[in-house]
């Protein structure tokens, strides 16, 4: 039996969203927030424009891409893209976990699309992108938040494509290198990776996406909150801080802190390094571990942010479904009761297991200290079932 570890992580915050704040964060960092002022005021718009400008700088988004703050988190940003841009040509959507499946529902049954192809892979796997048709619009996630599976790269996307690529990058951005020239629409939220407050999304549009907005209008009504253009005229204001709906300037102040923290530690290269090192620590632990294995089948597709592991012992595999839930519930409870790890359970639709958030705000030392606690909690839980 493993002895109970004596050292805990400095922070037990391993939730995949909202995820851990950057190291050193405190409420004092929000003192500069513009409160009690209109988001349309000069000072309010300036704060929102700062979010756009500093996000572009950290992510190194191409100068000719337009960037906006939108409502309803990443979900709102993806929906905005689909409702505003799809319908001109065929649509392909690729999914391998819960949130990608949501986009499949939109394409399959919510939008009146005739030429459509939905490809879904099981948890732990990627779909086959090799047969994708570059004449079609393509929707995919860069990283599966609930499966821990990420795309290897964007080499399967053609440079001379006629369709648009719409990428849900919310659990990848700020921890993985994105291939911007391959992405026409990219969406994310503040609560993933940066650890900022929730409810706001962002969308980046390539010149090709802007051209679509200026040359095509969908046949269906578009809700106001999704309108990137009206009568083929792009809503330029939203790309300079004039959001469609009312944003929280307190949240804006919070994400500005995270962006400035990112720049202070070295920018994207350092953010990626922190996250990849978190994955490496788990890989080294898994290599000699008797209890767990990775959910991703292909090692090259393992996520460095949503690190998903599942029990592998034959003893566990022979348990019935309800007993497995009870067993894993004991593990989650033991880790939380000992203030070692909160919200580390797998997503409700994913295979039972543990999801360790390894994004850039999670310090490597905390992941290292967490792992022996998981072994101990596993063994303690076996005694309870």
Rosetta blueprint (number, residue, H / E / L):
1 X L
2 X L
3 X L
4 X L
5 X L
6 X L
7 X L
8 X L
9 X L
10 X L
11 X L
12 X L
13 X E
14 X L
15 X L
16 X L
17 X L
18 X L
19 X L
20 X L
21 X L
22 X L
23 X L
24 X L
25 X L
26 X L
27 X H
28 X H
29 X H
30 X H
31 X L
32 X L
33 X L
34 X L
35 X L
36 X L
37 X L
38 X L
39 X L
40 X L
41 X L
42 X H
43 X H
44 X H
45 X H
46 X H
47 X H
48 X H
49 X H
50 X H
51 X H
52 X H
53 X H
54 X H
55 X H
56 X H
57 X H
58 X H
59 X H
60 X L
61 X L
62 X L
63 X L
64 X L
65 X L
66 X E
67 X E
68 X E
69 X E
70 X E
71 X E
72 X L
73 X H
74 X H
75 X H
76 X H
77 X H
78 X H
79 X H
80 X H
81 X H
82 X H
83 X H
84 X H
85 X H
86 X L
87 X L
88 X L
89 X L
90 X L
91 X E
92 X E
93 X E
94 X E
95 X E
96 X L
97 X L
98 X H
99 X H
100 X H
101 X H
102 X H
103 X H
104 X H
105 X H
106 X H
107 X H
108 X H
109 X H
110 X H
111 X L
112 X L
113 X L
114 X L
115 X L
116 X E
117 X E
118 X E
119 X E
120 X E
121 X L
122 X L
123 X L
124 X L
125 X L
126 X L
127 X L
128 X L
129 X L
130 X L
131 X L
132 X L
133 X L
134 X L
135 X L
136 X L
137 X E
138 X E
139 X E
140 X E
141 X E
142 X L
143 X E
144 X L
145 X L
146 X L
147 X L
148 X L
149 X E
150 X E
151 X L
152 X L
153 X L
154 X L
155 X L
156 X L
157 X L
158 X L
159 X L
160 X L
161 X L
162 X L
163 X L
164 X L
165 X E
166 X E
167 X E
168 X E
169 X L
170 X L
171 X L
172 X L
173 X L
174 X L
175 X L
176 X L
177 X L
178 X L
179 X L
180 X H
181 X H
182 X H
183 X L
184 X L
185 X E
186 X E
187 X E
188 X E
189 X E
190 X L
191 X L
192 X L
193 X L
194 X L
195 X L
196 X L
197 X L
198 X L
199 X L
200 X E
201 X E
202 X E
203 X E
204 X E
205 X E
206 X L
207 X H
208 X H
209 X H
210 X H
211 X H
212 X H
213 X H
214 X H
215 X H
216 X L
217 X L
218 X L
219 X L
220 X L
221 X L
222 X L
223 X L
224 X H
225 X H
226 X H
227 X L
228 X L
229 X E
230 X E
231 X L
232 X L
233 X E
234 X E
235 X L
236 X H
237 X H
238 X H
239 X H
240 X H
241 X L
242 X L
243 X L
244 X L
245 X L
246 X L
247 X L
248 X L
249 X H
250 X H
251 X H
252 X H
253 X H
254 X H
255 X H
256 X H
257 X H
258 X H
259 X H
260 X H
261 X H
262 X H
263 X H
264 X H
265 X L
266 X L
267 X L
268 X H
269 X H
270 X H
271 X H
272 X H
273 X H
274 X H
275 X H
276 X H
277 X H
278 X H
279 X H
280 X H
281 X H
282 X H
283 X H
284 X H
285 X H
286 X H
287 X H
288 X L
289 X L
290 X L
291 X L
292 X E
293 X E
294 X E
295 X L
296 X L
297 X L
298 X L
299 X H
300 X H
301 X H
302 X E
303 X L
304 X L
305 X L
306 X E
307 X E
308 X E
309 X E
310 X E
311 X E
312 X L
313 X L
314 X H
315 X H
316 X H
317 X H
318 X L
319 X L
320 X L
321 X H
322 X H
323 X H
324 X H
325 X H
326 X H
327 X H
328 X H
329 X H
330 X H
331 X H
332 X H
333 X H
334 X H
335 X H
336 X H
337 X H
338 X L
339 X L
340 X L
341 X L
342 X E
343 X L
344 X L
345 X E
346 X L
347 X L
348 X L
349 X L
350 X L
351 X L
352 X L
353 X L
354 X E
355 X E
356 X E
357 X E
358 X L
359 X L
360 X L
361 X L
362 X L
363 X L
364 X H
365 X H
366 X H
367 X H
368 X H
369 X H
370 X H
371 X H
372 X H
373 X H
374 X H
375 X H
376 X H
377 X H
378 X H
379 X H
380 X H
381 X H
382 X H
383 X L
384 X L
385 X L
